[in-house]
């Protein structure tokens, strides 16, 4: 999305009192690249939700986690902070 389009959406959302959400998502996988690509796919799907738009998505560095759960010696955690606007609560909680 172009910066102009994003700015227009932001102005429209604030004018119409859309819900502003700031959420963190985490993906954990045993492969670092899979964790990263899964998070990228998730954010791309969020960006396709009607009556919502992403203002920003900040991908934090993938981290290696030792013994994250029973019978798993190591895994990779990928976290992303997503700031977005949504028209209503129903859209936000879908």
C-alpha positions in Angstrom: 0.0 0.0 0.0 1.4 3.4 -0.9 2.1 6.0 1.7 -0.6 8.3 0.3 -3.2 5.5 0.4 -2.1 4.6 4.0 -2.4 8.2 5.1 -5.9 8.5 3.5 -7.0 5.3 5.3 -5.6 6.5 8.6 -7.5 9.9 8.3 -10.7 8.1 7.3 -10.4 5.6 10.2 -9.9 8.4 12.8 -12.7 10.5 11.3 -15.1 7.5 11.5 -13.9 6.5 15.0 -12.6 3.0 14.0 -11.1 0.9 16.6 -7.3 1.3 16.9 -5.6 -1.9 17.9 -2.0 -2.6 18.9 -1.4 -6.4 19.1 1.5 -8.8 19.3 1.5 -12.1 17.6 4.0 -15.0 18.1 4.8 -18.0 15.9 6.9 -20.8 17.3 8.4 -23.5 15.0 11.4 -25.8 15.1 12.8 -24.2 11.9 13.8 -20.5 11.9 12.8 -19.8 8.3 9.4 -21.5 8.8 8.7 -19.3 11.8 9.6 -16.1 9.9 7.6 -17.1 6.8 4.6 -18.1 8.8 4.5 -14.8 10.5 4.8 -12.9 7.2 1.9 -15.0 5.8 -0.2 -14.2 8.9 0.4 -10.5 8.6 -0.4 -10.6 4.9 -3.7 -12.4 5.6 -4.5 -9.7 8.3 -4.0 -7.1 5.6 -6.7 -8.7 3.4 -9.5 -8.4 6.0 -12.3 -6.2 4.7 -13.0 -3.1 6.9 -9.6 -3.2 8.5 -6.1 -2.0 7.5 -2.6 -2.3 9.0 -0.9 1.0 9.9 2.4 -0.8 10.7 3.9 -4.2 11.3 7.2 -4.5 13.1 8.9 -7.9 12.9 11.1 -8.5 15.9 14.1 -10.7 15.4 13.6 -14.4 15.6 14.9 -15.9 18.8 16.1 -19.4 19.6 14.2 -20.9 22.5 15.7 -23.8 24.5 13.3 -26.5 25.8 10.1 -24.6 24.8 7.9 -27.6 25.5 8.0 -31.2 26.5 10.0 -33.4 24.0 11.2 -30.3 22.0 14.9 -29.4 22.6 14.8 -26.1 20.7 12.5 -23.9 18.6 12.4 -20.5 17.0 10.1 -17.7 18.2 9.1 -14.9 15.8 7.1 -12.0 17.2 5.4 -9.2 15.3 3.8 -6.0 16.7 0.9 -5.0 14.4 -0.9 -1.7 14.7 -4.1 -1.6 12.8 -7.6 -0.1 12.5 -10.8 -2.0 12.2 -14.3 -0.7 11.6 -16.0 -2.6 14.5 -15.5 -5.1 17.3 -16.8 -8.0 15.3 -14.1 -7.5 12.7 -11.5 -7.1 15.4 -12.4 -10.4 17.1 -12.7 -12.6 14.0 
